[in-house]
Amino acid sequence: MDYQKLINSNIKALRLKHHLTQEEFSEKIGISIQGLSNIERNRYQPTADTIDRICRTFKITPAELLLMKSDTNQDIIKNITTLLSGCKPKKLKQIYDIILVLLR
């Protein structure tokens, strides 16, 4: 599982949920706009300090940031795709089989 991609995706989702521009969000958490942009595009990973500032600013825990619930079906599909991208073929097949059972 690629937790870094998931965290980065959730950081962007958190920004959008609060209707903040990259400039506003980056100012709130004390990083550059370019730094935030690179995090959201999964080019860089946020430091522990950045994650801590995000969590304090939005009154959430790091676990909540990692496990943020998505608001839309598109967000859910994106997060599922992110989670599945790190799976080995055997595990993907098992997940696929489970999905087929659930959809019947």
C-alpha positions as CSV (number, residue, x, y, z in Angstrom):
1,M,0.0,0.0,0.0
2,D,1.3,3.4,-0.9
3,Y,0.6,5.5,2.2
4,Q,2.5,8.5,0.9
5,K,0.3,8.8,-2.1
6,L,-2.7,8.4,0.1
7,I,-1.6,11.1,2.5
8,N,-0.7,13.5,-0.3
9,S,-4.1,12.9,-1.9
10,N,-5.8,13.5,1.4
11,I,-3.9,16.7,2.0
12,K,-5.3,18.0,-1.3
13,A,-8.8,16.7,-0.4
14,L,-8.6,18.5,3.0
15,R,-7.6,21.8,1.2
16,L,-10.5,21.4,-1.2
17,K,-13.0,20.4,1.5
18,H,-12.2,23.7,3.3
19,H,-12.5,25.6,0.0
20,L,-8.9,27.0,0.2
21,T,-6.6,27.9,-2.6
22,Q,-3.1,26.5,-2.6
23,E,-1.9,29.9,-1.5
24,E,-4.3,30.1,1.4
25,F,-3.7,26.5,2.5
26,S,0.1,26.8,2.3
27,E,0.0,30.1,4.3
28,K,-2.0,28.4,7.0
29,I,0.4,25.5,7.4
30,G,3.6,27.5,6.8
31,I,5.0,26.1,3.6
32,S,5.6,27.6,0.2
33,I,2.9,27.3,-2.5
34,Q,5.4,25.4,-4.6
35,G,6.0,23.0,-1.7
36,L,2.3,22.3,-1.4
37,S,1.9,21.9,-5.1
38,N,4.7,19.3,-5.1
39,I,3.1,17.5,-2.3
40,E,-0.3,17.4,-4.0
41,R,1.2,16.2,-7.2
42,N,3.1,13.5,-5.2
43,R,6.5,14.8,-6.2
44,Y,7.6,15.4,-2.6
45,Q,6.5,13.9,0.7
46,P,5.4,16.1,3.5
47,T,7.8,16.2,6.5
48,A,6.5,15.1,9.9
49,D,6.6,18.7,10.9
50,T,4.3,19.7,8.0
51,I,1.9,16.9,8.8
52,D,1.9,18.0,12.4
53,R,1.1,21.6,11.4
54,I,-1.7,20.4,9.1
55,C,-3.2,18.3,11.8
56,R,-3.0,21.1,14.4
57,T,-4.4,23.7,12.0
58,F,-7.4,21.6,11.1
59,K,-7.8,19.9,14.5
60,I,-7.3,16.3,13.2
61,T,-4.9,13.5,14.1
62,P,-2.4,12.1,11.7
63,A,-4.5,8.9,11.6
64,E,-7.5,11.0,10.6
65,L,-5.4,12.5,7.8
66,L,-4.4,9.1,6.6
67,L,-7.9,7.7,6.8
68,M,-9.9,10.7,5.7
69,K,-13.3,9.8,4.4
70,S,-13.9,11.0,0.9
71,D,-16.9,13.1,0.1
72,T,-17.6,12.0,-3.5
73,N,-17.7,8.7,-5.4
74,Q,-14.8,10.1,-7.5
75,D,-12.7,10.6,-4.4
76,I,-13.5,7.1,-3.2
77,I,-12.5,5.6,-6.5
78,K,-9.3,7.6,-6.6
79,N,-8.4,6.4,-3.0
80,I,-9.2,2.8,-3.9
81,T,-7.0,3.1,-7.0
82,T,-4.2,4.5,-4.9
83,L,-4.5,1.7,-2.3
84,L,-4.6,-1.0,-5.0
85,S,-1.7,0.4,-7.0
86,G,0.7,-1.0,-4.4
87,C,-0.8,-4.5,-4.2
88,K,0.9,-7.6,-5.6
89,P,-1.0,-9.5,-8.4
90,K,-2.1,-12.3,-6.0
91,K,-3.6,-9.8,-3.5
92,L,-5.3,-7.9,-6.4
93,K,-7.0,-11.1,-7.6
94,Q,-8.3,-11.8,-4.0
95,I,-9.6,-8.2,-3.8
96,Y,-11.2,-8.6,-7.2
97,D,-12.9,-11.8,-6.2
98,I,-14.3,-10.2,-3.0
99,I,-15.6,-7.2,-5.0
100,L,-17.4,-9.6,-7.4
101,V,-19.1,-11.3,-4.4
102,L,-20.1,-8.0,-2.8
103,L,-21.6,-6.8,-6.1
104,R,-23.9,-9.8,-6.6
